[in-house]
Amino acid sequence: MFASADGARLTVKLDPGEAAAVVATDRAVEPTAYGLGRHGWVTVSVPSDAGSRRWRELEEWIRTSYSLVAPARLARMALAEDAASGGAARLRSDRPNGPAPALITPSSG
């Protein structure tokens, strides 16, 4: 995950299919430049008056991004800690692009 200095733009990695769907349905999201968008990287514009729904969505995307780019062991540890603290995350083992688990919430999987 990357953020602009003022925090108004965040860049996260999502599953390429999810990224395409988000870009198609959310005007504040665009594929990341330099060809990274085709690999699931998206850039999100975050207005200063973003509501709690948007922040929950961003939190999910940040966790998903971490689970996709972190070493598998660290991703599993982070997701396990989240689940132990009452988070809604669970591991998905059917990832086609490597061993790192993806994040699923009850609403997305």
Stockholm file with secondary structure:
# STOCKHOLM 1.0

chainA/1-109         MFASADGARLTVKLDPGEAAAVVATDRAVEPTAYGLGRHGWVTVSVPSDAGSRRWRELEEWIRTSYSLVAPARLARMALAEDAASGGAARLRSDRPNGPAPALITPSSG
#=GR chainA/1-109 SS CEECTTSSEEEEECCHHHHHHHHHHCTTEEECTTTGGGGTEEEEECCTTCCHHHHHHHHHHHHHHHHHHSCHHHHHHHHHHHHHTTCCCEEECCCTTCSSCEEECTTTC
#=GC SS_cons         CEECTTSSEEEEECCHHHHHHHHHHCTTEEECTTTGGGGTEEEEECCTTCCHHHHHHHHHHHHHHHHHHSCHHHHHHHHHHHHHTTCCCEEECCCTTCSSCEEECTTTC
//
